[in-house]
Amino acid sequence: MVSSLAFATGPGQPNPMATASAPSKPQFLQVANEIFYPTYFVAPNDIDGDGTSDLLWFNASTSQFAYWISSPNNTDTMYVRDSYKIFNITPGYYIGAIGDFNGDRKADLIWTSTDNDLYLWESTGASFQSTYIGTYPAGWQLVGAGDIDGDGDADLLWWNESACQFGYWIMHGATVARRTIINVACGYHIAAIGHFMQTTHVDLLWTSAAHDLYLWAGSGSGFSSTLIGNYDPQGRVIGAAVAGDFGGVNIYVQNDGALQFKQYEERSYFNSNGQVTQTSFGLVNTFSINSNDYLGATGNFDNGNEAVLVWANDASNAASAPAAQGSLIWLTRTFSAPNQGWLSAPIGSYPSGWTLVGARN
């Protein structure tokens, strides 16, 4: 195990973006769980395209982005970082979406600012090529990215709070091919994004203050909506992942007051014709967490083709004097039977000031 994974001081890559004022912290940033993306294996946050998810970082105080390339030799209890790189970013810009926008199985980045401008960083495996996309209207916020039409390219997903509207842009690299807006019942918000139904079309989980969950299953031409059930009334959805090759969704809920992390599971049962004949939903696991713990990344980190959950804690460390390093643990074997098999292991530490990209803490 590598006990301390520090960022060394080094030159960053100049960024072509124009200077903008610092934005408020984005409320949404989801990475589609594409571990079981049929016939086209894509691991979330995979910068170098080797099929293993990598860890992405941002330092708001220094305006720097970094990645850790994960070793394909990781195990259930050990994380190994092969390499890392730090990039200097023009202050005011932040990552609004992550996905494979050009079909090369590498994670590309979408940058935005309070100027409502968009830049695509296409991964080359070690660095990025920056392309200006354009601007978007006031009132809209990036939710993340996922493949709407099933062509192998990620598309941009949007939310307009005041208008109660969801939107998506069909993308081909940095080119916007088509824009669509869908009216949504006010009070509902996207809780998670992923290929939960294991098709080539991205699916969405929606929730509201009633703590109910609806699954929008994507088809390329639209979505079909299904009520899944209700979750902890004091909890909040922090992510979701494919529940296994049997079909279904793991929904991850955090209860900040009780300091608990909960796994809910929706299962689908199929007949011989591949049709869903029965579904079930319920709480299957509860874990204790520490104050300031947050789910920072979900991906294929141990090459088990399952959702590995990387938890981080940097808030309390940053407040100490001198600032202490943040800590990382992960949960593996998440396809195990209820109340069995999940493994928890410390996997390293990181310097104060850095936060995992995509964290909803």
DABEL-V994961 format. One line per field, one symbol per residue. phi: phi as a letter, one per 20 degrees, with the letter a starting at -180 (. if undefined). burial: I if it has 16 or more other ideal C-beta (glycine too) atoms within 10 Angstrom, else O. A space follows every 10 residues. Layout:
# DABEL-V994961
phi = ???
burial = ???
This chain:
# DABEL-V994961
phi = .eecdeeefa feegdffffb ffefffecad dffdfdffmb fcegmefeme ndfdedccdf fdlcdbcdfe ffefcgdbdc efbbbdcfdg goebfdacre ecmdmdfddd dbbfeldccd defdoccbde cfeqccffne cfeqbaefem endfdedcbd ffelcdcbdf dcmeeeeacc ccfcgfoebf dacrefelde dfdcddbbfe lecddeefcn drcddcfeqd chfddcfdra bgeqfenqce ddcddffelc dcddcddddd efenefdbcb bafcbccece gmfbfebcae edlelceede dcbcffffee cffeffcccc dclfeffgmc nfdcbfcqbb ffoecffofd e
burial = OOOOIOIOOO OOOOIOIOOI OOOOOIOIII IIIIIIIOOO OIIIIIIIII OIIIIIIIIO OOIIIIIIII IOOIOOOOII IOOIIIIOII OIIIIIIIII IIOIIIIIII IIIOOOIIII IIIOOOOIOI IOIOOIOOOI OIIIIIIIII IIIIIIIIII OOOOIIIIII IOOIOIOOOO OOOIOOOIII IIIIIIIIII IIIIIIIOOO IOIIIIIIOO OOIOOOOIIO IIOOIOIIII IIIIOOIIII IIIIIOOOOI IIIIIIIIOO OOOOOOOOOO IOOIIOOOIO OIIIIIIIII IIIIOIIIII IIIIOOIIOO OOOOIIIIII IIOIIOOOOO OIOOIOIIII IIIIIIIIII I
